[in-house]
Amino acid sequence: MKQGTKLLELDNGYHLFTRKEGEGPVKMLCVHGGPGGNHEEFENFAQNLNDKGVEVYTYDQLGSFYSDQPDFSLEENKHYLTLDYYLEELEEVRKKLGLDNFYFLPKKSLV
């Protein structure tokens, strides 16, 4: 993935906003708290690592900010608000971004 933003299509058909800042051998995936947070929680952090050889990847979880917004009041969408789903989504994002060896920085309620 080149520097900048892109929409990542999940296997379930929804799209997530992703952002990459910096270039280098060290990879870091930052995940906001949720539901309700967004990638902007890490913007200053990522910008401060630009010249340190760190590639910082962020994304908005399903239902957050620039990512697709399912209607969570519908019964068929309620499973998207579970920890099991968030972990599946995180693993799919990791794979689709091509991150194998990386640092993981979660924020708030994910862990």
Gaussian input, Z-matrix of N, CA and C with variables (Angstrom, degrees):
# hf/3-21g

backbone

0 1
 N
 C     1     B1
 C     2     B2     1     A1
 N     3     B3     2     A2     1     D1
 C     4     B4     3     A3     2     D2
 C     5     B5     4     A4     3     D3
 N     6     B6     5     A5     4     D4
 C     7     B7     6     A6     5     D5
 C     8     B8     7     A7     6     D6
 N     9     B9     8     A8     7     D7
 C    10    B10     9     A9     8     D8
 C    11    B11    10    A10     9     D9
 N    12    B12    11    A11    10    D10
 C    13    B13    12    A12    11    D11
 C    14    B14    13    A13    12    D12
 N    15    B15    14    A14    13    D13
 C    16    B16    15    A15    14    D14
 C    17    B17    16    A16    15    D15
 N    18    B18    17    A17    16    D16
 C    19    B19    18    A18    17    D17
 C    20    B20    19    A19    18    D18
 N    21    B21    20    A20    19    D19
 C    22    B22    21    A21    20    D20
 C    23    B23    22    A22    21    D21
 N    24    B24    23    A23    22    D22
 C    25    B25    24    A24    23    D23
 C    26    B26    25    A25    24    D24
 N    27    B27    26    A26    25    D25
 C    28    B28    27    A27    26    D26
 C    29    B29    28    A28    27    D27
 N    30    B30    29    A29    28    D28
 C    31    B31    30    A30    29    D29
 C    32    B32    31    A31    30    D30
 N    33    B33    32    A32    31    D31
 C    34    B34    33    A33    32    D32
 C    35    B35    34    A34    33    D33
 N    36    B36    35    A35    34    D34
 C    37    B37    36    A36    35    D35
 C    38    B38    37    A37    36    D36
 N    39    B39    38    A38    37    D37
 C    40    B40    39    A39    38    D38
 C    41    B41    40    A40    39    D39
 N    42    B42    41    A41    40    D40
 C    43    B43    42    A42    41    D41
 C    44    B44    43    A43    42    D42
 N    45    B45    44    A44    43    D43
 C    46    B46    45    A45    44    D44
 C    47    B47    46    A46    45    D45
 N    48    B48    47    A47    46    D46
 C    49    B49    48    A48    47    D47
 C    50    B50    49    A49    48    D48
 N    51    B51    50    A50    49    D49
 C    52    B52    51    A51    50    D50
 C    53    B53    52    A52    51    D51
 N    54    B54    53    A53    52    D52
 C    55    B55    54    A54    53    D53
 C    56    B56    55    A55    54    D54
 N    57    B57    56    A56    55    D55
 C    58    B58    57    A57    56    D56
 C    59    B59    58    A58    57    D57
 N    60    B60    59    A59    58    D58
 C    61    B61    60    A60    59    D59
 C    62    B62    61    A61    60    D60
 N    63    B63    62    A62    61    D61
 C    64    B64    63    A63    62    D62
 C    65    B65    64    A64    63    D63
 N    66    B66    65    A65    64    D64
 C    67    B67    66    A66    65    D65
 C    68    B68    67    A67    66    D66
 N    69    B69    68    A68    67    D67
 C    70    B70    69    A69    68    D68
 C    71    B71    70    A70    69    D69
 N    72    B72    71    A71    70    D70
 C    73    B73    72    A72    71    D71
 C    74    B74    73    A73    72    D72
 N    75    B75    74    A74    73    D73
 C    76    B76    75    A75    74    D74
 C    77    B77    76    A76    75    D75
 N    78    B78    77    A77    76    D76
 C    79    B79    78    A78    77    D77
 C    80    B80    79    A79    78    D78
 N    81    B81    80    A80    79    D79
 C    82    B82    81    A81    80    D80
 C    83    B83    82    A82    81    D81
 N    84    B84    83    A83    82    D82
 C    85    B85    84    A84    83    D83
 C    86    B86    85    A85    84    D84
 N    87    B87    86    A86    85    D85
 C    88    B88    87    A87    86    D86
 C    89    B89    88    A88    87    D87
 N    90    B90    89    A89    88    D88
 C    91    B91    90    A90    89    D89
 C    92    B92    91    A91    90    D90
 N    93    B93    92    A92    91    D91
 C    94    B94    93    A93    92    D92
 C    95    B95    94    A94    93    D93
 N    96    B96    95    A95    94    D94
 C    97    B97    96    A96    95    D95
 C    98    B98    97    A97    96    D96
 N    99    B99    98    A98    97    D97
 C   100   B100    99    A99    98    D98
 C   101   B101   100   A100    99    D99
 N   102   B102   101   A101   100   D100
 C   103   B103   102   A102   101   D101
 C   104   B104   103   A103   102   D102
 N   105   B105   104   A104   103   D103
 C   106   B106   105   A105   104   D104
 C   107   B107   106   A106   105   D105
 N   108   B108   107   A107   106   D106
 C   109   B109   108   A108   107   D107
 C   110   B110   109   A109   108   D108
 N   111   B111   110   A110   109   D109
 C   112   B112   111   A111   110   D110
 C   113   B113   112   A112   111   D111
 N   114   B114   113   A113   112   D112
 C   115   B115   114   A114   113   D113
 C   116   B116   115   A115   114   D114
 N   117   B117   116   A116   115   D115
 C   118   B118   117   A117   116   D116
 C   119   B119   118   A118   117   D117
 N   120   B120   119   A119   118   D118
 C   121   B121   120   A120   119   D119
 C   122   B122   121   A121   120   D120
 N   123   B123   122   A122   121   D121
 C   124   B124   123   A123   122   D122
 C   125   B125   124   A124   123   D123
 N   126   B126   125   A125   124   D124
 C   127   B127   126   A126   125   D125
 C   128   B128   127   A127   126   D126
 N   129   B129   128   A128   127   D127
 C   130   B130   129   A129   128   D128
 C   131   B131   130   A130   129   D129
 N   132   B132   131   A131   130   D130
 C   133   B133   132   A132   131   D131
 C   134   B134   133   A133   132   D132
 N   135   B135   134   A134   133   D133
 C   136   B136   135   A135   134   D134
 C   137   B137   136   A136   135   D135
 N   138   B138   137   A137   136   D136
 C   139   B139   138   A138   137   D137
 C   140   B140   139   A139   138   D138
 N   141   B141   140   A140   139   D139
 C   142   B142   141   A141   140   D140
 C   143   B143   142   A142   141   D141
 N   144   B144   143   A143   142   D142
 C   145   B145   144   A144   143   D143
 C   146   B146   145   A145   144   D144
 N   147   B147   146   A146   145   D145
 C   148   B148   147   A147   146   D146
 C   149   B149   148   A148   147   D147
 N   150   B150   149   A149   148   D148
 C   151   B151   150   A150   149   D149
 C   152   B152   151   A151   150   D150
 N   153   B153   152   A152   151   D151
 C   154   B154   153   A153   152   D152
 C   155   B155   154   A154   153   D153
 N   156   B156   155   A155   154   D154
 C   157   B157   156   A156   155   D155
 C   158   B158   157   A157   156   D156
 N   159   B159   158   A158   157   D157
 C   160   B160   159   A159   158   D158
 C   161   B161   160   A160   159   D159
 N   162   B162   161   A161   160   D160
 C   163   B163   162   A162   161   D161
 C   164   B164   163   A163   162   D162
 N   165   B165   164   A164   163   D163
 C   166   B166   165   A165   164   D164
 C   167   B167   166   A166   165   D165
 N   168   B168   167   A167   166   D166
 C   169   B169   168   A168   167   D167
 C   170   B170   169   A169   168   D168
 N   171   B171   170   A170   169   D169
 C   172   B172   171   A171   170   D170
 C   173   B173   172   A172   171   D171
 N   174   B174   173   A173   172   D172
 C   175   B175   174   A174   173   D173
 C   176   B176   175   A175   174   D174
 N   177   B177   176   A176   175   D175
 C   178   B178   177   A177   176   D176
 C   179   B179   178   A178   177   D177
 N   180   B180   179   A179   178   D178
 C   181   B181   180   A180   179   D179
 C   182   B182   181   A181   180   D180
 N   183   B183   182   A182   181   D181
 C   184   B184   183   A183   182   D182
 C   185   B185   184   A184   183   D183
 N   186   B186   185   A185   184   D184
 C   187   B187   186   A186   185   D185
 C   188   B188   187   A187   186   D186
 N   189   B189   188   A188   187   D187
 C   190   B190   189   A189   188   D188
 C   191   B191   190   A190   189   D189
 N   192   B192   191   A191   190   D190
 C   193   B193   192   A192   191   D191
 C   194   B194   193   A193   192   D192
 N   195   B195   194   A194   193   D193
 C   196   B196   195   A195   194   D194
 C   197   B197   196   A196   195   D195
 N   198   B198   197   A197   196   D196
 C   199   B199   198   A198   197   D197
 C   200   B200   199   A199   198   D198
 N   201   B201   200   A200   199   D199
 C   202   B202   201   A201   200   D200
 C   203   B203   202   A202   201   D201
 N   204   B204   203   A203   202   D202
 C   205   B205   204   A204   203   D203
 C   206   B206   205   A205   204   D204
 N   207   B207   206   A206   205   D205
 C   208   B208   207   A207   206   D206
 C   209   B209   208   A208   207   D207
 N   210   B210   209   A209   208   D208
 C   211   B211   210   A210   209   D209
 C   212   B212   211   A211   210   D210
 N   213   B213   212   A212   211   D211
 C   214   B214   213   A213   212   D212
 C   215   B215   214   A214   213   D213
 N   216   B216   215   A215   214   D214
 C   217   B217   216   A216   215   D215
 C   218   B218   217   A217   216   D216
 N   219   B219   218   A218   217   D217
 C   220   B220   219   A219   218   D218
 C   221   B221   220   A220   219   D219
 N   222   B222   221   A221   220   D220
 C   223   B223   222   A222   221   D221
 C   224   B224   223   A223   222   D222
 N   225   B225   224   A224   223   D223
 C   226   B226   225   A225   224   D224
 C   227   B227   226   A226   225   D225
 N   228   B228   227   A227   226   D226
 C   229   B229   228   A228   227   D227
 C   230   B230   229   A229   228   D228
 N   231   B231   230   A230   229   D229
 C   232   B232   231   A231   230   D230
 C   233   B233   232   A232   231   D231
 N   234   B234   233   A233   232   D232
 C   235   B235   234   A234   233   D233
 C   236   B236   235   A235   234   D234
 N   237   B237   236   A236   235   D235
 C   238   B238   237   A237   236   D236
 C   239   B239   238   A238   237   D237
 N   240   B240   239   A239   238   D238
 C   241   B241   240   A240   239   D239
 C   242   B242   241   A241   240   D240
 N   243   B243   242   A242   241   D241
 C   244   B244   243   A243   242   D242
 C   245   B245   244   A244   243   D243
 N   246   B246   245   A245   244   D244
 C   247   B247   246   A246   245   D245
 C   248   B248   247   A247   246   D246
 N   249   B249   248   A248   247   D247
 C   250   B250   249   A249   248   D248
 C   251   B251   250   A250   249   D249
 N   252   B252   251   A251   250   D250
 C   253   B253   252   A252   251   D251
 C   254   B254   253   A253   252   D252
 N   255   B255   254   A254   253   D253
 C   256   B256   255   A255   254   D254
 C   257   B257   256   A256   255   D255
 N   258   B258   257   A257   256   D256
 C   259   B259   258   A258   257   D257
 C   260   B260   259   A259   258   D258
 N   261   B261   260   A260   259   D259
 C   262   B262   261   A261   260   D260
 C   263   B263   262   A262   261   D261
 N   264   B264   263   A263   262   D262
 C   265   B265   264   A264   263   D263
 C   266   B266   265   A265   264   D264
 N   267   B267   266   A266   265   D265
 C   268   B268   267   A267   266   D266
 C   269   B269   268   A268   267   D267
 N   270   B270   269   A269   268   D268
 C   271   B271   270   A270   269   D269
 C   272   B272   271   A271   270   D270
 N   273   B273   272   A272   271   D271
 C   274   B274   273   A273   272   D272
 C   275   B275   274   A274   273   D273
 N   276   B276   275   A275   274   D274
 C   277   B277   276   A276   275   D275
 C   278   B278   277   A277   276   D276
 N   279   B279   278   A278   277   D277
 C   280   B280   279   A279   278   D278
 C   281   B281   280   A280   279   D279
 N   282   B282   281   A281   280   D280
 C   283   B283   282   A282   281   D281
 C   284   B284   283   A283   282   D282
 N   285   B285   284   A284   283   D283
 C   286   B286   285   A285   284   D284
 C   287   B287   286   A286   285   D285
 N   288   B288   287   A287   286   D286
 C   289   B289   288   A288   287   D287
 C   290   B290   289   A289   288   D288
 N   291   B291   290   A290   289   D289
 C   292   B292   291   A291   290   D290
 C   293   B293   292   A292   291   D291
 N   294   B294   293   A293   292   D292
 C   295   B295   294   A294   293   D293
 C   296   B296   295   A295   294   D294
 N   297   B297   296   A296   295   D295
 C   298   B298   297   A297   296   D296
 C   299   B299   298   A298   297   D297
 N   300   B300   299   A299   298   D298
 C   301   B301   300   A300   299   D299
 C   302   B302   301   A301   300   D300
 N   303   B303   302   A302   301   D301
 C   304   B304   303   A303   302   D302
 C   305   B305   304   A304   303   D303
 N   306   B306   305   A305   304   D304
 C   307   B307   306   A306   305   D305
 C   308   B308   307   A307   306   D306
 N   309   B309   308   A308   307   D307
 C   310   B310   309   A309   308   D308
 C   311   B311   310   A310   309   D309
 N   312   B312   311   A311   310   D310
 C   313   B313   312   A312   311   D311
 C   314   B314   313   A313   312   D312
 N   315   B315   314   A314   313   D313
 C   316   B316   315   A315   314   D314
 C   317   B317   316   A316   315   D315
 N   318   B318   317   A317   316   D316
 C   319   B319   318   A318   317   D317
 C   320   B320   319   A319   318   D318
 N   321   B321   320   A320   319   D319
 C   322   B322   321   A321   320   D320
 C   323   B323   322   A322   321   D321
 N   324   B324   323   A323   322   D322
 C   325   B325   324   A324   323   D323
 C   326   B326   325   A325   324   D324
 N   327   B327   326   A326   325   D325
 C   328   B328   327   A327   326   D326
 C   329   B329   328   A328   327   D327
 N   330   B330   329   A329   328   D328
 C   331   B331   330   A330   329   D329
 C   332   B332   331   A331   330   D330

   B1=1.4547
   B2=1.5168
   B3=1.2949
   B4=1.4539
   B5=1.5219
   B6=1.3294
   B7=1.4566
   B8=1.5237
   B9=1.3183
   B10=1.4518
   B11=1.5095
   B12=1.3224
   B13=1.4549
   B14=1.5264
   B15=1.3274
   B16=1.4606
   B17=1.5148
   B18=1.3275
   B19=1.4524
   B20=1.5192
   B21=1.3081
   B22=1.4558
   B23=1.5234
   B24=1.3349
   B25=1.4616
   B26=1.5194
   B27=1.3241
   B28=1.4561
   B29=1.5220
   B30=1.3262
   B31=1.4609
   B32=1.5333
   B33=1.3415
   B34=1.4656
   B35=1.5310
   B36=1.3451
   B37=1.4567
   B38=1.5165
   B39=1.3208
   B40=1.4617
   B41=1.5263
   B42=1.3318
   B43=1.4624
   B44=1.5221
   B45=1.3356
   B46=1.4593
   B47=1.5177
   B48=1.3118
   B49=1.4587
   B50=1.5237
   B51=1.3358
   B52=1.4661
   B53=1.5234
   B54=1.3204
   B55=1.4633
   B56=1.5199
   B57=1.3289
   B58=1.4592
   B59=1.5243
   B60=1.3300
   B61=1.4632
   B62=1.5133
   B63=1.3258
   B64=1.4540
   B65=1.5129
   B66=1.3180
   B67=1.4655
   B68=1.5154
   B69=1.3100
   B70=1.4477
   B71=1.5063
   B72=1.3310
   B73=1.4562
   B74=1.5294
   B75=1.3147
   B76=1.4633
   B77=1.5268
   B78=1.3322
   B79=1.4676
   B80=1.5277
   B81=1.3383
   B82=1.4586
   B83=1.5250
   B84=1.3297
   B85=1.4606
   B86=1.5235
   B87=1.3237
   B88=1.4617
   B89=1.5250
   B90=1.3249
   B91=1.4621
   B92=1.5245
   B93=1.3254
   B94=1.4652
   B95=1.5157
   B96=1.3220
   B97=1.4540
   B98=1.5127
   B99=1.2855
   B100=1.4467
   B101=1.5131
   B102=1.2713
   B103=1.4628
   B104=1.5289
   B105=1.3071
   B106=1.4518
   B107=1.5103
   B108=1.3251
   B109=1.4567
   B110=1.5171
   B111=1.3384
   B112=1.4599
   B113=1.5187
   B114=1.3236
   B115=1.4608
   B116=1.5237
   B117=1.3272
   B118=1.4602
   B119=1.5258
   B120=1.3368
   B121=1.4604
   B122=1.5264
   B123=1.3293
   B124=1.4642
   B125=1.5299
   B126=1.3257
   B127=1.4673
   B128=1.5231
   B129=1.3200
   B130=1.4680
   B131=1.5186
   B132=1.3124
   B133=1.4578
   B134=1.5229
   B135=1.3253
   B136=1.4680
   B137=1.5216
   B138=1.3149
   B139=1.4654
   B140=1.5249
   B141=1.3185
   B142=1.4626
   B143=1.5229
   B144=1.3182
   B145=1.4678
   B146=1.5237
   B147=1.3273
   B148=1.4681
   B149=1.5143
   B150=1.3077
   B151=1.4681
   B152=1.5220
   B153=1.3145
   B154=1.4660
   B155=1.5241
   B156=1.3336
   B157=1.4551
   B158=1.5126
   B159=1.3372
   B160=1.4606
   B161=1.5278
   B162=1.3264
   B163=1.4615
   B164=1.5212
   B165=1.3172
   B166=1.4588
   B167=1.5269
   B168=1.3224
   B169=1.4627
   B170=1.5250
   B171=1.3231
   B172=1.4556
   B173=1.5264
   B174=1.3108
   B175=1.4673
   B176=1.5188
   B177=1.3127
   B178=1.4600
   B179=1.5184
   B180=1.3248
   B181=1.4530
   B182=1.5297
   B183=1.3163
   B184=1.4606
   B185=1.5282
   B186=1.3293
   B187=1.4545
   B188=1.5154
   B189=1.3251
   B190=1.4606
   B191=1.5208
   B192=1.3051
   B193=1.4551
   B194=1.5293
   B195=1.3448
   B196=1.4675
   B197=1.5342
   B198=1.3217
   B199=1.4677
   B200=1.5273
   B201=1.3388
   B202=1.4643
   B203=1.5271
   B204=1.3291
   B205=1.4648
   B206=1.5297
   B207=1.3319
   B208=1.4650
   B209=1.5336
   B210=1.2969
   B211=1.4624
   B212=1.5309
   B213=1.3294
   B214=1.4628
   B215=1.5321
   B216=1.3225
   B217=1.4611
   B218=1.5288
   B219=1.3327
   B220=1.4648
   B221=1.5243
   B222=1.3043
   B223=1.4660
   B224=1.5269
   B225=1.3417
   B226=1.4704
   B227=1.5308
   B228=1.3249
   B229=1.4678
   B230=1.5226
   B231=1.3105
   B232=1.4683
   B233=1.5221
   B234=1.3239
   B235=1.4666
   B236=1.5273
   B237=1.3463
   B238=1.4628
   B239=1.5279
   B240=1.3221
   B241=1.4634
   B242=1.5215
   B243=1.3260
   B244=1.4613
   B245=1.5235
   B246=1.3153
   B247=1.4592
   B248=1.5267
   B249=1.3306
   B250=1.4679
   B251=1.5247
   B252=1.3423
   B253=1.4634
   B254=1.5233
   B255=1.3355
   B256=1.4660
   B257=1.5253
   B258=1.3273
   B259=1.4663
   B260=1.5287
   B261=1.3347
   B262=1.4706
   B263=1.5278
   B264=1.3281
   B265=1.4587
   B266=1.5261
   B267=1.3194
   B268=1.4606
   B269=1.5275
   B270=1.3103
   B271=1.4665
   B272=1.5280
   B273=1.3290
   B274=1.4657
   B275=1.5263
   B276=1.3220
   B277=1.4656
   B278=1.5221
   B279=1.3233
   B280=1.4710
   B281=1.5216
   B282=1.3127
   B283=1.4633
   B284=1.5255
   B285=1.3239
   B286=1.4691
   B287=1.5239
   B288=1.3284
   B289=1.4650
   B290=1.5287
   B291=1.3314
   B292=1.4578
   B293=1.5159
   B294=1.3272
   B295=1.4622
   B296=1.5228
   B297=1.3280
   B298=1.4576
   B299=1.5231
   B300=1.3127
   B301=1.4643
   B302=1.5189
   B303=1.3330
   B304=1.4590
   B305=1.5265
   B306=1.3106
   B307=1.4569
   B308=1.5213
   B309=1.3244
   B310=1.4576
   B311=1.5213
   B312=1.3240
   B313=1.4593
   B314=1.5283
   B315=1.3370
   B316=1.4653
   B317=1.5265
   B318=1.3134
   B319=1.4583
   B320=1.5165
   B321=1.2826
   B322=1.4590
   B323=1.5125
   B324=1.3366
   B325=1.4565
   B326=1.5185
   B327=1.3362
   B328=1.4673
   B329=1.5244
   B330=1.3341
   B331=1.4662
   B332=1.5045
   A1=108.64
   A2=116.75
   A3=121.19
   A4=109.76
   A5=114.54
   A6=121.28
   A7=109.77
   A8=118.25
   A9=121.05
   A10=112.90
   A11=115.68
   A12=121.16
   A13=111.21
   A14=114.71
   A15=120.11
   A16=108.67
   A17=115.67
   A18=121.03
   A19=108.17
   A20=115.39
   A21=122.44
   A22=107.68
   A23=117.64
   A24=120.22
   A25=109.85
   A26=115.33
   A27=121.06
   A28=110.04
   A29=115.76
   A30=120.59
   A31=111.86
   A32=117.22
   A33=120.40
   A34=112.67
   A35=117.44
   A36=121.94
   A37=114.82
   A38=117.52
   A39=120.24
   A40=110.14
   A41=115.65
   A42=121.96
   A43=110.31
   A44=115.58
   A45=121.70
   A46=109.84
   A47=116.02
   A48=122.78
   A49=107.82
   A50=117.37
   A51=121.84
   A52=109.15
   A53=115.11
   A54=120.98
   A55=109.19
   A56=115.23
   A57=121.85
   A58=107.80
   A59=115.33
   A60=120.84
   A61=108.54
   A62=116.07
   A63=121.76
   A64=112.75
   A65=114.22
   A66=123.04
   A67=107.93
   A68=116.74
   A69=118.98
   A70=112.93
   A71=115.47
   A72=120.59
   A73=114.08
   A74=117.40
   A75=121.07
   A76=108.75
   A77=115.88
   A78=121.88
   A79=108.89
   A80=115.65
   A81=120.66
   A82=109.14
   A83=115.91
   A84=122.06
   A85=107.78
   A86=116.29
   A87=122.73
   A88=108.98
   A89=116.43
   A90=121.14
   A91=109.01
   A92=115.65
   A93=121.01
   A94=111.23
   A95=115.41
   A96=121.08
   A97=109.74
   A98=115.53
   A99=116.29
   A100=112.04
   A101=112.44
   A102=125.77
   A103=111.07
   A104=114.40
   A105=120.09
   A106=116.00
   A107=118.18
   A108=120.05
   A109=110.35
   A110=115.87
   A111=119.93
   A112=110.37
   A113=116.34
   A114=122.85
   A115=113.01
   A116=117.96
   A117=120.71
   A118=112.83
   A119=117.39
   A120=120.74
   A121=111.53
   A122=117.24
   A123=121.56
   A124=113.73
   A125=119.02
   A126=120.31
   A127=113.24
   A128=118.44
   A129=120.21
   A130=111.18
   A131=115.88
   A132=121.61
   A133=110.49
   A134=116.52
   A135=121.35
   A136=111.17
   A137=117.07
   A138=120.54
   A139=111.43
   A140=117.34
   A141=120.91
   A142=112.70
   A143=117.59
   A144=121.14
   A145=112.73
   A146=117.74
   A147=121.75
   A148=113.30
   A149=118.23
   A150=121.20
   A151=112.94
   A152=117.57
   A153=121.84
   A154=112.84
   A155=118.10
   A156=121.16
   A157=114.17
   A158=116.51
   A159=120.98
   A160=109.49
   A161=116.43
   A162=122.17
   A163=107.08
   A164=116.49
   A165=121.59
   A166=108.98
   A167=115.80
   A168=122.77
   A169=108.49
   A170=116.15
   A171=121.90
   A172=108.16
   A173=116.03
   A174=119.77
   A175=109.42
   A176=115.37
   A177=121.91
   A178=107.99
   A179=115.77
   A180=120.39
   A181=109.96
   A182=115.66
   A183=121.24
   A184=109.35
   A185=115.87
   A186=121.22
   A187=114.11
   A188=117.05
   A189=121.18
   A190=111.36
   A191=116.72
   A192=127.77
   A193=113.12
   A194=118.87
   A195=122.05
   A196=113.90
   A197=118.22
   A198=120.52
   A199=109.91
   A200=115.30
   A201=119.73
   A202=110.79
   A203=114.37
   A204=122.44
   A205=110.62
   A206=118.18
   A207=118.50
   A208=110.18
   A209=116.61
   A210=121.26
   A211=107.39
   A212=115.86
   A213=120.59
   A214=112.68
   A215=118.00
   A216=119.33
   A217=111.51
   A218=116.59
   A219=120.42
   A220=109.84
   A221=115.87
   A222=121.36
   A223=112.07
   A224=117.30
   A225=120.22
   A226=113.23
   A227=118.05
   A228=120.75
   A229=113.80
   A230=118.33
   A231=120.70
   A232=112.95
   A233=117.79
   A234=119.40
   A235=112.15
   A236=117.20
   A237=120.15
   A238=112.06
   A239=117.97
   A240=121.97
   A241=112.17
   A242=117.06
   A243=120.79
   A244=110.85
   A245=115.73
   A246=120.61
   A247=110.56
   A248=117.01
   A249=119.79
   A250=110.99
   A251=117.06
   A252=118.98
   A253=110.99
   A254=117.37
   A255=119.41
   A256=111.55
   A257=116.80
   A258=119.75
   A259=111.00
   A260=117.48
   A261=120.75
   A262=110.65
   A263=116.53
   A264=121.01
   A265=110.47
   A266=116.54
   A267=121.39
   A268=111.05
   A269=117.49
   A270=121.20
   A271=111.18
   A272=117.07
   A273=119.73
   A274=110.91
   A275=117.30
   A276=121.00
   A277=109.81
   A278=116.96
   A279=121.40
   A280=110.73
   A281=116.41
   A282=120.47
   A283=111.69
   A284=116.77
   A285=119.92
   A286=112.68
   A287=117.48
   A288=120.67
   A289=111.51
   A290=116.96
   A291=120.72
   A292=113.53
   A293=116.96
   A294=121.10
   A295=110.04
   A296=115.77
   A297=120.89
   A298=111.33
   A299=116.89
   A300=122.34
   A301=107.39
   A302=116.10
   A303=119.72
   A304=109.89
   A305=114.69
   A306=121.47
   A307=107.84
   A308=115.46
   A309=121.40
   A310=108.85
   A311=116.30
   A312=121.18
   A313=109.43
   A314=116.58
   A315=119.27
   A316=110.03
   A317=115.75
   A318=120.19
   A319=109.33
   A320=116.08
   A321=125.55
   A322=113.95
   A323=115.33
   A324=120.35
   A325=116.22
   A326=118.73
   A327=118.71
   A328=111.26
   A329=117.45
   A330=120.07
   A331=111.25
   D1=127.97
   D2=176.49
   D3=-72.65
   D4=163.99
   D5=175.27
   D6=-53.50
   D7=139.90
   D8=176.71
   D9=120.64
   D10=-155.87
   D11=-174.59
   D12=-117.55
   D13=155.07
   D14=172.74
   D15=-158.74
   D16=158.71
   D17=173.82
   D18=-93.23
   D19=127.22
   D20=-179.23
   D21=-100.65
   D22=122.51
   D23=179.08
   D24=-86.29
   D25=125.46
   D26=177.32
   D27=-83.95
   D28=163.16
   D29=178.50
   D30=-61.84
   D31=-24.47
   D32=179.38
   D33=-82.92
   D34=1.31
   D35=177.08
   D36=94.25
   D37=-14.48
   D38=177.77
   D39=-78.02
   D40=161.22
   D41=-178.47
   D42=-118.74
   D43=138.01
   D44=177.01
   D45=-115.66
   D46=138.65
   D47=174.08
   D48=-75.15
   D49=129.15
   D50=176.31
   D51=-127.89
   D52=153.33
   D53=179.77
   D54=-141.24
   D55=139.13
   D56=175.05
   D57=-123.05
   D58=131.50
   D59=174.98
   D60=-128.85
   D61=140.11
   D62=177.25
   D63=87.47
   D64=166.98
   D65=177.35
   D66=-138.97
   D67=141.85
   D68=175.39
   D69=157.46
   D70=179.42
   D71=-175.81
   D72=-77.16
   D73=-19.84
   D74=-178.76
   D75=-93.91
   D76=127.66
   D77=-179.35
   D78=-111.81
   D79=141.26
   D80=178.56
   D81=-139.89
   D82=132.04
   D83=176.18
   D84=-110.82
   D85=119.91
   D86=-178.96
   D87=-108.74
   D88=131.80
   D89=-177.36
   D90=-125.05
   D91=125.28
   D92=-179.76
   D93=-72.36
   D94=162.77
   D95=173.76
   D96=-70.69
   D97=156.96
   D98=-178.24
   D99=-163.62
   D100=170.83
   D101=-2.00
   D102=-74.73
   D103=156.05
   D104=174.07
   D105=115.79
   D106=-20.67
   D107=177.71
   D108=-82.46
   D109=-174.24
   D110=174.89
   D111=-159.30
   D112=173.81
   D113=-174.72
   D114=-61.67
   D115=-22.16
   D116=-176.33
   D117=-63.15
   D118=-18.37
   D119=176.83
   D120=-58.49
   D121=-22.30
   D122=-175.21
   D123=-111.29
   D124=4.74
   D125=-174.54
   D126=-59.38
   D127=-51.17
   D128=-179.79
   D129=-64.00
   D130=-39.06
   D131=178.34
   D132=-58.88
   D133=-48.99
   D134=-178.93
   D135=-64.32
   D136=-42.55
   D137=-179.56
   D138=-63.00
   D139=-34.34
   D140=179.53
   D141=-72.44
   D142=-15.70
   D143=179.08
   D144=-100.29
   D145=-1.99
   D146=-177.16
   D147=-52.10
   D148=-42.61
   D149=-175.61
   D150=-95.78
   D151=13.38
   D152=-177.80
   D153=-107.82
   D154=8.98
   D155=179.29
   D156=77.37
   D157=26.04
   D158=-179.00
   D159=-115.15
   D160=127.30
   D161=171.71
   D162=-92.96
   D163=118.49
   D164=-178.68
   D165=-106.77
   D166=122.55
   D167=178.06
   D168=-108.42
   D169=132.22
   D170=174.74
   D171=-131.43
   D172=161.09
   D173=174.92
   D174=-155.57
   D175=160.46
   D176=174.01
   D177=-97.98
   D178=123.79
   D179=178.75
   D180=-62.58
   D181=159.96
   D182=178.27
   D183=-52.93
   D184=129.79
   D185=-179.29
   D186=89.89
   D187=-1.71
   D188=-177.46
   D189=-111.02
   D190=134.92
   D191=169.18
   D192=44.31
   D193=-108.90
   D194=-174.36
   D195=-84.71
   D196=-9.70
   D197=179.19
   D198=-78.95
   D199=166.12
   D200=179.13
   D201=-56.03
   D202=150.85
   D203=-174.68
   D204=-121.10
   D205=85.28
   D206=176.77
   D207=-65.75
   D208=157.80
   D209=174.82
   D210=-81.55
   D211=99.45
   D212=-175.57
   D213=-72.31
   D214=-8.57
   D215=176.90
   D216=-77.38
   D217=-15.96
   D218=177.68
   D219=-78.41
   D220=136.97
   D221=-177.45
   D222=-55.55
   D223=-40.41
   D224=-176.94
   D225=-69.67
   D226=-11.12
   D227=179.52
   D228=-106.15
   D229=-5.28
   D230=-175.40
   D231=-64.89
   D232=-26.96
   D233=179.44
   D234=-66.01
   D235=-17.96
   D236=177.75
   D237=-71.19
   D238=-8.75
   D239=179.87
   D240=-104.03
   D241=22.62
   D242=-179.31
   D243=-106.83
   D244=156.69
   D245=177.09
   D246=-61.03
   D247=-39.44
   D248=178.65
   D249=-57.61
   D250=-43.73
   D251=179.12
   D252=-65.11
   D253=-45.05
   D254=-178.37
   D255=-59.70
   D256=-37.44
   D257=177.95
   D258=-68.27
   D259=-40.94
   D260=175.99
   D261=-62.35
   D262=-43.27
   D263=179.33
   D264=-62.16
   D265=-44.57
   D266=179.29
   D267=-59.12
   D268=-44.59
   D269=179.69
   D270=-65.03
   D271=-40.41
   D272=178.36
   D273=-65.90
   D274=-41.40
   D275=177.40
   D276=-61.54
   D277=-46.16
   D278=179.34
   D279=-55.39
   D280=-48.29
   D281=-179.14
   D282=-64.66
   D283=-45.38
   D284=-176.65
   D285=-70.01
   D286=-23.04
   D287=174.28
   D288=-85.99
   D289=-7.53
   D290=178.77
   D291=74.33
   D292=31.57
   D293=-178.74
   D294=-96.34
   D295=113.98
   D296=176.55
   D297=-109.53
   D298=-51.47
   D299=177.25
   D300=-110.18
   D301=110.35
   D302=-173.77
   D303=-158.87
   D304=162.54
   D305=171.78
   D306=-92.06
   D307=145.32
   D308=-178.38
   D309=-118.08
   D310=124.80
   D311=-179.94
   D312=-124.08
   D313=95.96
   D314=176.25
   D315=-87.38
   D316=158.64
   D317=177.13
   D318=-128.07
   D319=135.32
   D320=173.05
   D321=67.30
   D322=-119.21
   D323=-162.17
   D324=-84.48
   D325=3.89
   D326=-177.84
   D327=-70.27
   D328=-35.79
   D329=-178.68
   D330=-119.03

